[in-house]
Amino acid sequence: MINGEVSFWWNQLGRPTQRPPLPGALRADVCIVGAGYTGLWTAYYLKKAAPGLRIVILEQRFAGYGASGRNGGWLTNSITGGREQYVATHGRDSAARFQTAMNDTVDEVIRVAAAEGIDADIVKGGEFTVACEVPQQRRLEASARAEQEWAETDVELLTAAEASARVNVVGATGAMWHPHCARIHPAKLAAGLAGVVEALGVEIYEDTTVTEITPHRAVTARGVVAADVVVRATEGFTAGLRGLHRAWLPMNSSLIATSPLAPAVWESIGWDACETLGDMAHAYMYAQRTADDRIAIGGRGVPYRFGSRTDSDGRTPAGTVDALRGILNRFFPATTGVTIDHAWSGVLGVPRDWAATVGLDPATGLAWAGGYVGTGVATTNLAGRTLTELILARAAGNAPGGAAGGAAGAAAALSELPWVNHRVRNWEPEPLRWLAVTGLYRAYGIADRAEHGGRRTTTSPLATIADRVSGRGH
């Protein structure tokens, strides 16, 4: 089994040829820090809308090195932190517009990939969430009812028999499904986007670590990039920037990928539509059927490293690999004994209120997007289009929400969606941060074990308390 080496996705695709580092101090119109999905989408839409802009991307390792090249490959319509928070602050209509925008974003990524010739193994099979215990089933039904109160969600509740006919998870008591999700190969999308933006004239400098972002400046050991706008697109690596150590917590998530499964195994499992697969456990799992008939399955593992440390190559503890293998075998007994070819981990950005944000301060030229808490594959695209609108409006001297022209103008008033310019307080200092996150996921693990095997018929009170303490929903 390969452990680490960034991810299975990059190992399968092959590492890209290293681009040169920043050659020294230079001047740009827009400097983007981070060559993941957020940075690449922002560069793509900006360059399409305003070809004359000099856009520079600075990346500490290589394009797609972080979460963009390590995630579970869910291109889904989830609003990070949920819609209800925006009902309270902006009203139901605004929250509904946000959901519609996320639905459309899934299709926008698929459209651009096709138009630009990016083959990212995309199959739009929807998102399938299964319950396997009585408490999970109750949460599933409550979640489905809540989703169905919104016309924009298109959620269907499935019986146990209907669920098993689609994806035969042993012990499933029911499931829910919606169509606004696609399976992707994360590294293929990242590599494809990087090639496209480079061909458009965007400059990507790799092996260039930004240590500090200040108004109109991105500071590196190789030189300072001065720009009218500097975009922070660093997600789980934000804590490494000077002054931002407590801004977004770097949460670890881990995955394993099996060897290709035999046709007889797939016959017992089904999963013919390539839906993305999740469950209603508190420490939930996520999975996909890959284009070459493997199962890639993930979960939290060791959620947080003291001091907001981040790994370098994705190496994963043996206990996490065993736990993920256990879920795989429990869901699909026919996979027992199947070889695990690769295990890897990565970090994602978690704001203190678990809500993603995008914004721009016109006075300082500082822009940002992130805090996706694991739902960024689609959200990064919306962020890139929104940043394009904000940046072009600033250049034109317009208020946010005005027509920005080009690709951004076609997506009316993205800058008026309720997550724009959302601000959140910092995380607590250590050791409180480590104690809180470690305790939170230990509580979820204990709750899941208490619910497993029919030992409880209602949600564990420990999980309910953990939700309230953390300020997050399931």
N, C-alpha and C positions, 0 to 999 in steps of 0.2 A: 504494500500500500504506500502510495506517495502521500506524505504529510507536509502540508504547507505549500511552498513554492508558488506563492500568491493564490492560485486557485486552480481547480480542475479545468475551468473554462479557458484560462490562458495556457495551461499545459496542453490541452487538446488543440487549441488554435495555433499555438506557437508564439513565443514572445516576439513583439515587434522589434524591428531594428531601432536601436537607440537613436533618438534625435539629438542634435547638438545642444549643449547648455547655452545659457545666456552669454553672449560674447563680451558683455560689459554694459555700462550705463547706456540707456537709450530712452527715446521719447515716443509715446504712442498716444492715440486718441483714447483707446480703452485698453486697460490691462486687466486680465482675468487671472486670478490666482487659483489654480486647480484645474487639471485637465480630465475631470470626470464628466459625467453626463451634464451636470449643471453648466460647467464652463463651456463644454463643447456645444450644447444647444444654444447657449447665449451667443457664442461666436457665430454659429450657423445663421441664426435669424438676423443678427445685427449686420453681418456681411451681405446677406441677401437683400436686406432693406436699404443699406447704405454702403455700397461697394467701395467707396472712397475712403472709408475709415481704416486707419492702421490699428489692427487688433493684435495684441500680444497675449499669449497664454504662457504662464509659468507653472511648471509641474516638478514636484520634488523627485519623482522616480520616472514613470512613463505614463502616457495617456491611458486611463482606465485602470490604473494600479490599485486604487482604493475600492470603495464599495461598488463602484460602477462595473468593475471586472470580477467581483466576488459574490454578488447577490444571488438570490434564488431564482431570478428570471421571471418575476411576476410584473407584467405591465398591466397594472390594475387601477381602478378609478377611486381608490380609497382617499378620503380627506384625512390627513394626519391629525389625530386627536379628535376626530368626529365632527359632524355638522352642528350638533346641538350647541357647542360653545359659541358659534357664530349667530345662532338664533338669538341668544341672550344679548349679544353685543351689537348685531347689525340687522336683526330681523329675519324672518323665515324666507322671504323672497331672495334676500342676498345669499343665504345659505343654499337655497335651491339653485341659484345661478352658479354658485361655486361647484355644486355637484354636476350640473350640466357641463360646465367647463372641463371637469375631470373626465366625464364620459367621452367628450369630444377629443380630449387629449390622447386617450388610448388609440383612437382612430387616426389622429394626426401623426403619431409616431409610426404607425403602420404605413400611412400614406408617404411620409418622407423616406422611410426605408425603401419602399418600392420605387419611388421617383429617383432616388439617388443610387439605386443598385446595391443596397446594403442587404445581404442575405444573412439575417440573424435568426434563422430557424423559427420565424414567427408563426404561431398558430393561435387564432382567437377562439379558444374553446370555453371561455368563461371561467369564473371562480367558483369552486366547489368546496363548501365547508361542511364537515361531517361531525356528528355527535356520537359518542360511544358509551356514555353512561347516562343514568337518569338525570343527574344534575346538569350535565352537558346538554342533554335534550331540552331541558327546561330553559336553559340559557339560549339555546338555538332558536326555540320557538319565540321567545321574547325578542330576540334580536331580529328575527324575520318579520315579526309583527311591526316592530319599530321601523324597519327598513321599508316595509310596504306602505307606511303612512306617507312616503315620499314618492311621487309619481316618477321621479328621475332615477330610481334605483333599479327597477325591473327585477326584483328579487322573487324567486319561486321557492316555496317550501316543499320538500320532498319527503315522502314516507320512507320507512326503512327499506321496503322492497324497491321503490323507485331509485333510492340512492344506490343500493347494491347493484342494480342493473346498469348503472353508469360507471361507478368505480366500486369494486367489491371489497370494501374495507370490512374486515371481520368484526362482528359485534356492533356494527353501525345501527343506531336507533333512528336515524333520520339525517337529513342534510338540507342545506339551502344552496341555491345557485343563482348567479346573475351573469349576463352576457358580456359585461364591460371589462374583460380581462383577457390577456394573451400570454402565452408562454414565449419566452425569448431565450437566446443564447447571449448572456450579458457581454462577454468579451467581444463577440462578433459585432454587436451594436456599437460598443465603445471604439473598437478599431476602425470600423466603417465610418463612424462620425468623424474621428480624428483625420482620416484620409480625405474626407469630403471637405472639411473646413480648411485643411491645408491647401487643397487644390483651389479653393476660393481665394486664397491669398492671406489667410490667417497664419501668423508666425507662432509655432509651438516650440518652446525651449524646455527640454527635459533635464533631469539631474540638476535642477535649480530649486533650492529650498528657500522659500520666502520666510523670513523670521519676524517681520513686522509690516503691518499695513497702516499707513497714516494718510491724511488727506492728500490725494493726488500722487501718492508714492507707494511702491512696493519694494521693500528693502530685502536684498539678498547679499550673500558673501561675494557674488560675482558682479555686483553692480546694482544700482537703483534704477528701476523703471519709473519714469514720471509719466503721468497720464491725466487727462481730464476726469476720467472715471476709473476707479479701481474696484473690481468686483471680487468679493470674497466668496469662493465656491469650494470651500475646504471641508465641509461636512464633518466627519468623525475626526479629522486631523486639525480642527480649529483650535483645540486646546494647546497646540504647539506654537501658536502665534503670540507674540508679546502682548500682554494686557488682556488676553482672551482665554486664559487658562480655565476659568469657571463658566464660560459662556454656554457651551454645549458639551454635554458629557459624552465621551466616546464609548458607546455600548458595543460589546462584542456579540457577534452571531456566528454560528458554526454550521458547516454542511459536510455531508459525505455523498459520494457518488458511487453507485454500484458498477460492476461490470455490465455489459449489455445482457439483458435477460432473454432467456430462451422463449420461443413462441408459445410453448406449453404454459410457461409461467404467466405470460401476458393473457393467455386464454382464460386463466383462472381469475385474473385481476380485472380485466376489461380495460377501462381508461382509454377507450379508443378515440375520444374527442380531444385528448391532450389538455383537459382542464387543469388549471393550477389547483392544488389540493392543500387545504388547511383544516384545522380542527378547533373545537371549542374548549380545549384545556386552558388552564390559566397560563402555564408556561407552554404556549402553543407551538406547534410544528408547522412547517410549510414545505411543499414538495412540488416537483414537476416530473413528467415523463419526457425525457430528452429526445432529440431528433434521432439519436442512434440507440434508442430503446433501453436506456438506463433509467434508474430512479435517482434523482438528486433530492435529498431531504435534509432539512435544517431545523435548528432550534437555538436557544440562547447559550447553552453550555456554561462557560465561566463568563458571566455577563459584564464584569467590569474589573479593570486592573487598577490597583491603588495609585493615586496620583495622576489619574487620567492618562496613563501610559498606553501607547499603541504598539502593536506588534510590527515586525518588519516583513515577515514572509508568510504569515497566515498559519503557522504551525499550531496544531490543535491537540489538547490533552487527550490521553487514551481514554479517560473516563467519559469525556464528551462523545468520542467516537462510539464507545460501547452503548451509551444512552441512546444515541440516534439509531444505531443498529437495532436496539431493542424495540424502539417505536416502529421501525420499518418491518421487523419480523412479526410484531403484534398485529399491525394493520394487514400485512400480507404474508401469512405463514409460508407461502410458496417461495419466499425469498430467503428462508432460513438456509444458511450455508453458502449463500451467494457471496462472491468476493467483493469486498469494498476496495475500489481502485484508488480512491483519493479522498482525503479529508483536508479541510481548510477553514480558515476563519477570517473575519474582517470586522472593521468598526463602522458604526453608523452614528450620526449625530442626534443627540436627544436634548431638546430644550427643557427647561425646568417645568414648563406647563405641558410638555409633550405635543406642542403644536408647531408645525412648520411655518416658515416665514420667508418673505421676499420683500426687498425694499431698496430705496435709494434716498440718500440725503443730498438734495440738490446743492446745498451750500458747500459741503466738503467733497462731493463727488464720490463718496463711499457707498457702494452698493453691496448687497449680500443676498444669498438664498441658501436655504438648507434647513437642518433640523427635521429631517424626514422620518426619523424613527423607523426606518426599514420599509417605507412606502414610497421611495423616491424614484423608482424606475420611470413611472409616468409623470410624477409631480415635477421632476427636473425639467421636463419639456415645457410644462406650463410656466415654470419659473423662468426658463430661458426666453420664452415669448413675452412674459411680463416685464422682465428686465430690459428687453429690447424696446418695448413701449415706453418705459420710464426713461431710459437713456436718451432715446431720440426726442422725447418730449422735452427733456432738460436742455438738449442741444438747441432745440427750436424755441426755447423760452416759453413753452406751454405748460399749463398746469397738468398734473397727472390725470389720466383718463381722457385726454384729448387725442385727436387722431395723430398717430405717429408715422403713418405712411407705410407702404410696403407690406411685408408679412405681418408686422405688428398691428397695423391699422386694420387689416382684414379681420382680426380677432378683436372685436369692439370692446373697449374699456376693460381689458384684463386688469389694468392697474386699479380698478375700482372694486375688485374682488376683496372679500373681508380679511384675507390673510396678508394683504399688502401693508407693509410698514408696521406689522405687528411686532411689539417689543415685549420682552420677557426678562424677569430678573435672573441673576446669576445663580448657579448651583452653590450649595453650602461648601465651605472649605473642608479639607480633610482634617480628621478622619470621618467627619459626619457624612460626607458624600459616599465614601466606601461603605460605611456601616448601613446607610439607608438603602443603597442599591443592592448590596449583598443580602441584607435582611429581607428586602422586597421579594427577590426571586427565590430565596429559601422558603418564604411563606407560600409562594405560589407552588413550589415543588411539593411541600407538605400537604397543601390543599388538594393537589392532583392525586397524590397517593392515597389520601383519605377518601377521595371520591371513586378511585379505581376499584373495580371488582364488586361494585354494588354495596360498599360499606356505608355510603351516604345516599340519600335520595334528594337532598337539597345542596345548594352551593355551600362549600365550607365557609364558616364565618371568618376564618383566617384570611381567605382570599378577599372577602368583602372589606375587611379592615385594611388590607394592603392596598386595595384600590382607592379607598378614601384617603389614606395617608399619602400615597404617591400623587394623588390628583389626576390619575389617569383612569380610563375605562379599560375594558378587556381589549 
